[in-house]
């Protein structure tokens, strides 16, 4: 819950989209900030009508850009959604692999527990089965 103090603090577009850019192109996935910035540049450059450089991508990453164009903002949001979907898919695959490992270890012990957890997750809008 935000306090009155937090509600009065505004955030600039450059700071906001710097965070969005970092979420869309996380350094942990690419092995570092430089590679993440390069990936962001390669993703955004062909999708914008203006010239988009690696330097511009780095400025957005660092929050040093003077402004964020609406076109860039829309593409960053799209990249963030794609990253979230990719991460959800990876997590789903990881959970499936863990389920298989648990089933191989001891079906009688882990079978009912896995089924109860899966039913609870799917019943409350959890991960869909693929």
N, C-alpha and C positions, 0 to 999 in steps of 0.2 A: 504494500500500500504506500503510495507516495504521500509525503508530508506536504504542507503548504510551501515550505522552502523549496522542495524538489520541483514543484509545479511552476515556480517562478523562474527556474533556470532554463534558458533556451540553449539549444544546440545548433551549431551551424550546419549547413548542408554538407560542407566539406568534411566535417568531423563525422557526421552521420554516415555518409557514403564511404568514408574511409573504413569504418567498421563493417559496412555491408560488403565492401570489396574484399576485406580480410576474411569474412565468412564465406564468400563465394569462392575464394581461392586461398584456402588455408595453407599456411606454411608447413604444417605437419604432414599434409598430403603430398606436397611437392618437394619436400626435403629442405626447405628454407625459404626465406623471404624473397631472395633474388629469383628463384625458380617460380615462385607463386606470382610475382609481379610479371614475369615473362609470360606465364600461362594466361594471366589476365589480359595482357597486351594482345596476345595471339587470339584470344576469344573476342575481345571488343573491337579491335582494329577493322576487321572486315565487315562489321555490322553497323558502323557509324558512317555518316556521309562526309564528315570532316576528316582531316588527317589526324590520326590518333597514334601517338608515338609511345615508345617504351618509357620515355621520360615523363610523359603525361600519366601513364599508368603508375609509375613510382610516386609521382606527386599525389595522386589520389590515395594510394596505399599509405603514404606517410601523413596524410591529412594536410599537405602543404598546398594543394590546388586552390586557386583563388575562387573558383566557381565550379559547379557541376552542371553540365548541360542536361536538359530533360532527356535527350536521346541517350546519353551515357547512363543516367540514372535508371532508365527503363531497362537497359541491357544488363546493368549490374544486378537489378532485382531479378531479372530472368535467370542470370547465372547463379544467383543465390538459391532460387527455387530448384534449378537443376542439381546443384550440389546437395541440397537437402534430400532430393529424391534418390540420388546416387548413394548417399550415406544410409538412408533408410533401407535401400536394397541390400547394401553390404551387411547391415545389421541383421536383416532378415536371413540372409545366407549364413551368417555366423551363428545365429540362434538355431537354424536347421542343422548345422554341423554339430553343434553342442548337443542337440536332442539325439542325433544319431549316435554320438559318442556315449551319452548316458544310457541309451537303450542297449548298446553293445556291452556295457559294463554289467548291468544288472536290470533286466527288463521288469522283473517282478517288483523290485523296489522303486525304480524310477518311472515306470509306466503310468501308474495312477496319478502321480504328482505332475508329470508332464502334461497329461491329458487335462487335469484340473486347471493348470496354469494356462494352457492353450485355450480352453473353453472360456476362462475368465477374460483373457486378452481379446478374443474374437467377439465375445459377448458385449464388451464395453467399447467397441470400435477400435480394437487393437490392430495389429498388423494383419493384412489380408494374406491368405495362402496363395501361393503361386504354383 
